[in-house]
Amino acid sequence: MNQEAMIQEANTPSKGRSISYEELKTHHTYADAWISINGLVYDITHFIHRHPFGDTFRGHLGTECGGLFSSAHLNTNVDKLILNNAFLSKYNIAIIGCLDASGDRLRKGNDNPFLDRIIYKHTNNDEFWIELRTVVASFLKSSNEDTHYTFSEGMLYILYHLSIYALLSYLTWIEGSYCASVLFGFHMVCALANISHMATHHGFTRNKWLNFIAMSIYDLSGTSGLEWQIAHQTHHSQPHSSIDYQTNAYDSIGIRIHKYMACRKYHKYQPIYFWIVISSYLLFKLFATTVWLYVNMEFVQSFYEILGHVLARVILLGGISCCIYIHGFLVALILFTLYSIAYAQTAFILLFNNHEETHKILGENENVQHFYQKMSWAEVQVRTSGNWYPTNWLLSFIEFHYGYFNYHIEHHLFPTLKPRLLKKIAPLVKQVCIKHGVPYISTTFLEVQKSLRKHIFKLSILYK
């Protein structure tokens, strides 16, 4: 049975029903887990714990994630498998019905935090995505490249970043070095991008414990890997940096990132207070993430996840306490402030590396209903992401140190691939984009920074 027939059957009273995005959103916990794949809504509550990477569903529950589902299974015909009755029965997966979000609206000033309601065309009918997927899969096969690091490679990456962490932590908290505290903040962001962030996507290794250790480096930095895994996933399912939940969180701190955010009078001063607010990110997250974990315990699968968070906090606060004992409270405060500012500024400069053009595809449209089931998930990921390439030895080192995250287009298309593959597949992705007439943004690091600041300034003057 083809997918269209399956959807029609799912809409019949005997087999299923029409489900709104609002209803889908209510089934977002491990105890009550629904996902939508290409418009079909599945109950996977009893399947999650049988999946080898069960926690990869965190953040995707209660959403349409057909694109990511297809991307995460490069070597399997998942579009066919997920419609196979024998497979569904074997793993106790039930088709609930058909997702209908045709009545949803996304408008400027919408205060609804769930702005991820772009329903894309089916991945098995998307020529652009099918070619991208085929080309990358063929490259991996012909070059004998694995999608993940081996156990030994994963250990080396973890030891590399933790060794630098230990050195900079000692120089900062024990020796009281102001320079080390700034480098410390920079290094932690790079470590998070290179291994921790990839572990949350299960694009690091296939070893559960190595992934857990890698993800826990988030907690060593002062944030939370578990919170990031939840909040960050919508950012990949839907248009990156245009209307996703993670980006809309900036609204709570007075920053207007895109046109869908309500425009307030104080936004005209955004170019003045923008960097001050950004600098306070880690100071806020240090306590907010622990509170978040307590409030959202339904997303915690195992006790060791909480234990890891607590242990990481003890290590971080222990270092600060030692600094207070050795150098006094004022010096410790200055060092932690420098570390926090360096961390926050580095995170924004390196990770939020969007070109102004990446905000246009949806940012210029007040109502996106006419995109319903017509947009390609892959095309949107390309159009709303952008790459930069190194132009000197320092940027080349940064590219390596933070895991080739500057190849953001490739990361958004294939978030479960190990970092060093991103640069290798970039020429292939670019060729397919050119063939299909999809704009592929790749420029210098300096140009990205100039463009992003221009975008932020434009949003500060577009108030009514």
Residue, then its C-alpha position, 0 to 999 in steps of 0.5 A: m500500500n502506498q503512502e497516500a493510500m495509507i493516509q486515506e485509510a488512516n483518515t477513515p473512522s475505523k482506522g484513525r482520525s484527523i489530528s490537529y497539531e495542538e492535540l499532537k503536542t499534548h502527547h510529548t512524554y515517554a509515558d504518552a509518546w506520539i510522533s508524526i512522520n510525513g503526516l501520519v501520526y504514530d503512537i510509539t510509547h511502547f517502542i521507545h525503550r526498544h529503540p537502540f537510541g531511545d532518548t533520541f526521541r527527546g524533543h521530537l515527541g509531539t511533533e512532525c519529524g519526517g525529515l529528521f526521521s529520513s535523515a537519521h536512517l541513511n542506510t535504511n528505506v525507512d519510508k517503506l519500513i514505517l508503513n509495513n504492518a508486520f514491522l509496526s505490529k512487531y514493535n507495538i507501534a500504532i497508527i493513530g490517524c492523520l495530522d491536519a494542520s491546514g487550519d494553523r496560522l503563523r503570524k507576526g506577534n503570535d505568542n504561541p510558543f509552538l510555532d513549528r507547524i510547517i507541514y512539509k511534502h512527504t520525504n519519499n516524494d521530494e526529489f531534492w531530498i531523495e537526491l541529497r540522501t542518495v548522493v551522501a549515502s553513496f559517498l559514505k559507502s564508496s569511501n567506507e566512511d562510518t556515520h559515527y566515530t568508533f569507540s577509540e575515536g570517541m574516547l580520544y575526542i573526549l580526552y582531548h577536550l577534557s584535558i584542555y578543560a582540566l588545564l584551563s580550570y586549574l589555571t582559572w580557579i587555582e592560579g587565578s588567571y584572567c586570560a585563562s578564564v576567557l580561553f576557558g569560556f571559548h574552549m567550553v563552547c567548542a567542546l559542546a559543539n564538537i562532541s556534546h552537541m553531537a551526542t545529543h543528536h546521536g551523531f558522536t558514537r554508538n556507545k551509550w556511555l561515551n555519548f552520556i559522558a560527552m553530553s555531560i560536558y554541557d553540565l560541566s560548562g554550567t548548562s544542561g545537556l538534557e535541556w539542550q536535547i529537548a529544546h534544540q530538536t525543534h530547531h532541526s525539525q522546522p525552519h532553522s532560526s526563523i520560527d522555531y521554539q528555541t529561537n523564540a526563547y530570545d523574546s523573553i530576554g527582549i531580543r527580536i531575532h525574526k519578524y514573527m516576534a512581536c515588535r515592541k517599542y524597546h526593540k529600537y534600542q536593541p543594537i545598544y543592549f543586545w550584546i549586554v543581554i547576550s553576555s548574561y546567558l550563562l549566568f542565567k542558565l547556571f541555575a535555570t537549567t537545574v530548575w528546568l530538570y526538576v520541573n521536567m522530570e518526565f524527560v529523565q529516563s534514568f537516575y544516572e542522568i540526574l546524577g551526572h548533572v549534579l556531579a558536573r555542578v559540584i565540579l564547577l561550583g567546587g572550582i569556584s569555591c576553591c578560587i574563593y578560598i585561595h584568591g577571595f570572593l572578588v577575584a572569583l567573581i571577576l573570573f567567573t564573570l569573564y568566563s561567563i561572558a567569553y562563553a556566551q559571546t563565543a556561543f553566539i558568534l560561533l553557533f548562531n552563525n546565520h547570514e541575513e539571507t537565511h531569515k528571508i524564506l519565511g521571515e518575509n511571509e506573514n501567513v505560511q498556510h500556503f506552504y502546507q505540504k508544499m515545502s521541502w524539509a531539506e530545501v528549508q534546512v538549506r535556505t535557513s542555514g549557512n556556511w562559512y569557510p576559514t581564510n587563515w590558520l586561526l579559523s582553520f584551528i577553530e573549524f577543527h576545534y569546534g567540530y566543523f560546525n561552520y558547515h551548518i547546512e550539512h549539519h542541518l541536513f544530516p545531524t546524526l553524522k559525525p562532525r568531520l564528515l560535514k566538510k567532506i560532504a559539503p561539495l556534494v551537497k552544494q552540487v545537488c543544490i545548484k542542480h535543483g536551483v536551491p541557494y547555497i550560502s557559503t561565505t567568509f566568517l567575517e561576512v557572516q558576522k557583518s550580515l548577522r549584525k545588519h539583520i539584528f539592526k534591521l529588526s530594531i528599526l522595524y517597529k510600529 
